[in-house]
């Protein structure tokens, strides 16, 4: 029994070490791709991706749609695809924002929260450039992995009539939003001009593949 316990403990230690190695390798991969992709200029890769990896919820509301990458050649590198996928996420977000604007809901500022927003400055800058708006990155001074859930809860209780149905009061009471570290990333006008042209291509492709 003692021998079995030792073997079990060794197996657990081995598994934990493998998990640590895998996490380190994944972090290294993302860091390498981000570094290489940050050296690329908007439109330089010749790639456009449509970010429907689990269908499209807005504006087409079709879960059967699938993602697409266009422009791949033998010279395409991993960093090219990586940046294109980041751009596709921002293009998809811009499509949703356009729907809000067309419905009369104005949008002057974008707020990003969570570990990706605080750890990937390239993604944030791409969002600012493609959306053509300032991006506010917020991070709580105390680590939280549930900011999106907190935001949903705040809107829910406000809609239900709590906190005087006042979103600002609910936010002050339910979170440490006003104690958060905040920084603003502003769009590069030249990059936005290029991305506006690519966005037109993105919309054409989206309408085509959504048929």
SULPE-V906818 format. One record per pair of residues at least 24 apart in sequence whose C-alpha atoms are under 10 Angstrom apart, sorted by sequence separation. I is the first residue (numbers start at 1). GAP is how many residues later the second one is. D is the distance in Angstrom with one decimal. If there is no record, write none. Layout:
I_GAP_D, I_GAP_D
This chain:
46_24_8.4, 47_24_4.7, 48_24_9.1, 108_24_9.7, 109_24_6.1, 110_24_6.4, 111_24_5.8, 112_24_6.1, 113_24_5.9, 114_24_7.9, 115_24_8.3, 150_24_8.0, 151_24_9.0, 46_25_5.9, 47_25_6.6, 108_25_6.8, 109_25_5.6, 110_25_4.8, 111_25_4.6, 112_25_4.9, 113_25_5.3, 114_25_6.9, 150_25_7.7, 45_26_8.3, 46_26_8.0, 47_26_9.4, 107_26_8.8, 108_26_7.8, 109_26_6.2, 110_26_6.0, 111_26_5.9, 112_26_6.4, 113_26_6.3, 114_26_9.1, 45_27_9.0, 46_27_9.5, 108_27_9.6, 109_27_7.2, 110_27_8.5, 111_27_7.2, 112_27_8.9, 113_27_9.0, 115_28_9.4, 147_28_9.1, 47_29_8.8, 114_29_9.5, 115_29_9.0, 45_30_9.6, 46_30_9.1, 114_30_8.0, 115_30_7.6, 147_30_9.8, 45_31_7.6, 114_31_6.7, 45_32_8.9, 49_32_8.6, 113_32_9.6, 114_32_8.0, 115_32_9.9, 47_33_7.7, 48_33_9.0, 51_33_9.8, 59_33_9.4, 90_33_8.5, 94_33_8.8, 98_33_9.8, 113_33_9.7, 114_33_6.7, 45_34_9.3, 46_34_8.8, 47_34_7.6, 49_34_9.8, 50_34_9.3, 51_34_7.2, 58_34_8.6, 89_34_9.1, 90_34_9.2, 93_34_8.6, 97_34_8.7, 113_34_6.9, 114_34_7.9, 142_34_8.8, 45_35_5.8, 48_35_9.9, 49_35_6.2, 50_35_8.1, 51_35_9.1, 58_35_9.3, 91_35_9.7, 113_35_7.8, 140_35_9.2, 141_35_8.4, 44_36_8.6, 45_36_8.2, 47_36_9.3, 48_36_6.2, 49_36_6.2, 51_36_9.2, 52_36_9.3, 56_36_9.4, 59_36_7.5, 86_36_8.7, 87_36_8.0, 90_36_7.1, 91_36_8.3, 94_36_7.5, 95_36_9.5, 112_36_9.9, 140_36_7.0, 141_36_9.3, 47_37_6.4, 48_37_8.2, 49_37_9.1, 50_37_9.3, 51_37_5.5, 52_37_9.3, 58_37_8.0, 59_37_6.7, 86_37_6.2, 89_37_9.5, 90_37_5.3, 93_37_9.3, 94_37_5.9, 140_37_7.0, 142_37_9.2, 45_38_8.7, 46_38_9.1, 47_38_9.4, 49_38_7.8, 50_38_5.8, 51_38_6.1, 58_38_6.4, 85_38_9.9, 86_38_9.5, 88_38_9.9, 89_38_8.4, 90_38_8.7, 93_38_8.1, 94_38_9.4, 139_38_8.6, 140_38_8.9, 141_38_6.8, 142_38_8.4, 40_39_8.7, 45_39_7.9, 48_39_8.2, 49_39_5.4, 50_39_8.2, 51_39_9.3, 57_39_9.6, 59_39_9.8, 83_39_8.8, 87_39_6.5, 88_39_9.8, 90_39_9.1, 91_39_6.8, 138_39_8.3, 140_39_6.9, 141_39_5.5, 142_39_9.9, 37_40_9.8, 39_40_9.5, 40_40_7.9, 47_40_9.9, 48_40_7.2, 49_40_8.8, 51_40_8.5, 52_40_8.8, 59_40_7.5, 83_40_8.5, 86_40_7.5, 87_40_7.5, 90_40_6.5, 91_40_7.8, 138_40_9.9, 139_40_9.1, 140_40_4.3, 141_40_6.3, 36_41_9.9, 37_41_8.8, 38_41_8.8, 42_41_9.2, 43_41_9.0, 47_41_10.0, 50_41_8.4, 51_41_6.8, 58_41_8.7, 86_41_8.5, 90_41_7.2, 138_41_9.9, 139_41_5.5, 140_41_6.1, 141_41_9.9, 36_42_9.1, 37_42_5.0, 38_42_9.9, 41_42_9.8, 42_42_9.3, 49_42_9.2, 50_42_7.7, 51_42_10.0, 87_42_9.7, 88_42_9.8, 138_42_6.2, 139_42_5.3, 140_42_8.7, 36_43_5.8, 37_43_6.4, 40_43_8.2, 48_43_9.9, 49_43_9.9, 83_43_9.0, 87_43_7.7, 137_43_9.7, 138_43_5.8, 139_43_6.6, 35_44_8.6, 36_44_8.5, 37_44_8.7, 39_44_10.0, 137_44_8.3, 138_44_4.7, 139_44_9.1, 33_45_7.3, 34_45_7.4, 37_45_6.9, 38_45_7.9, 42_45_9.0, 137_45_5.7, 138_45_6.8, 33_46_5.2, 36_46_9.3, 37_46_5.5, 136_46_6.8, 137_46_5.4, 138_46_8.9, 32_47_8.5, 33_47_8.8, 36_47_9.0, 37_47_8.9, 136_47_5.8, 137_47_6.2, 33_48_9.4, 34_48_7.8, 135_48_8.4, 136_48_4.5, 137_48_7.7, 30_49_9.8, 33_49_6.7, 34_49_7.8, 37_49_9.7, 135_49_5.6, 136_49_6.4, 33_50_8.3, 134_50_6.5, 135_50_5.1, 136_50_8.8, 134_51_5.7, 135_51_6.4, 30_52_9.2, 34_52_10.0, 133_52_8.8, 134_52_4.5, 135_52_8.2, 133_53_6.7, 134_53_6.3, 132_54_8.1, 133_54_6.1, 134_54_10.0, 132_55_5.6, 133_55_9.6, 128_56_9.6, 129_56_9.3, 131_56_8.0, 132_56_8.0, 128_57_6.7, 129_57_7.6, 130_57_7.8, 132_57_7.7, 127_58_9.2, 128_58_6.0, 129_58_4.4, 130_58_9.2, 126_59_9.9, 127_59_9.6, 128_59_4.7, 129_59_5.7, 130_59_9.8, 132_59_9.1, 133_59_9.5, 124_60_9.7, 125_60_6.6, 127_60_8.2, 128_60_7.7, 129_60_7.3, 132_60_5.9, 124_61_7.3, 125_61_7.6, 126_61_8.2, 128_61_9.9, 129_61_8.6, 130_61_7.7, 131_61_7.7, 132_61_8.9, 124_62_9.5, 125_62_7.0, 126_62_9.3, 129_62_5.9, 130_62_5.6, 124_63_9.7, 125_63_8.4, 128_63_9.6, 129_63_4.8, 130_63_8.7, 132_63_9.1, 118_64_9.9, 121_64_9.1, 128_64_8.3, 129_64_8.6, 130_64_8.8, 131_64_8.8, 132_64_8.8, 118_65_9.8, 126_65_8.8, 127_65_9.9, 129_65_9.2, 130_65_5.6, 131_65_8.8, 126_66_9.2, 129_66_7.3, 130_66_7.0, 129_67_9.2, 130_68_9.3, 131_68_9.9, 113_69_9.9, 126_69_9.4, 130_69_8.1, 111_71_9.9, 111_73_9.1, 110_74_9.6, 109_75_9.8, 110_75_9.9, 38_83_9.4, 38_84_6.3, 42_84_8.9, 37_85_8.2, 38_85_9.3, 34_86_7.8, 34_87_9.0, 35_87_8.6, 38_87_9.8, 42_87_9.4, 31_88_9.9, 34_88_6.9, 38_88_9.7, 42_88_9.7, 31_89_8.9, 34_89_8.7, 30_90_9.3, 91_104_9.0, 95_104_9.1, 91_105_9.7, 94_105_8.7, 91_107_9.0, 92_107_9.5, 95_107_9.5, 87_108_9.1, 91_108_6.5, 95_108_8.1, 90_109_9.8, 91_109_9.8, 92_110_8.9, 87_111_9.9, 88_111_9.4, 91_111_7.4, 92_111_9.3, 87_112_9.7, 91_112_8.8, 88_114_8.4, 92_114_9.6, 70_135_9.4, 68_137_9.3, 68_138_9.5, 67_139_9.9, 68_141_8.7, 67_142_9.3, 66_143_8.7, 65_144_7.9, 66_144_9.1, 65_145_6.8, 60_146_9.4, 64_146_9.5, 65_146_9.4, 60_147_9.0, 42_148_9.5, 43_148_9.2, 62_148_8.2, 42_149_6.4, 61_149_9.8, 41_150_8.2, 42_150_8.9, 48_150_7.9, 60_150_7.2, 42_151_9.7, 43_151_7.2, 47_151_9.7, 48_151_9.3, 60_151_9.6, 42_152_6.7, 43_152_7.6, 46_152_9.9, 50_152_7.3, 41_153_9.6, 42_153_6.8, 48_153_8.2, 49_153_7.8, 50_153_9.3, 43_154_9.4, 48_154_7.0, 52_154_9.6, 56_154_9.0, 43_155_7.4, 50_155_7.9, 51_155_9.6, 42_156_8.9, 49_156_9.2, 50_156_6.9, 48_157_9.1, 49_157_9.6, 50_159_9.1
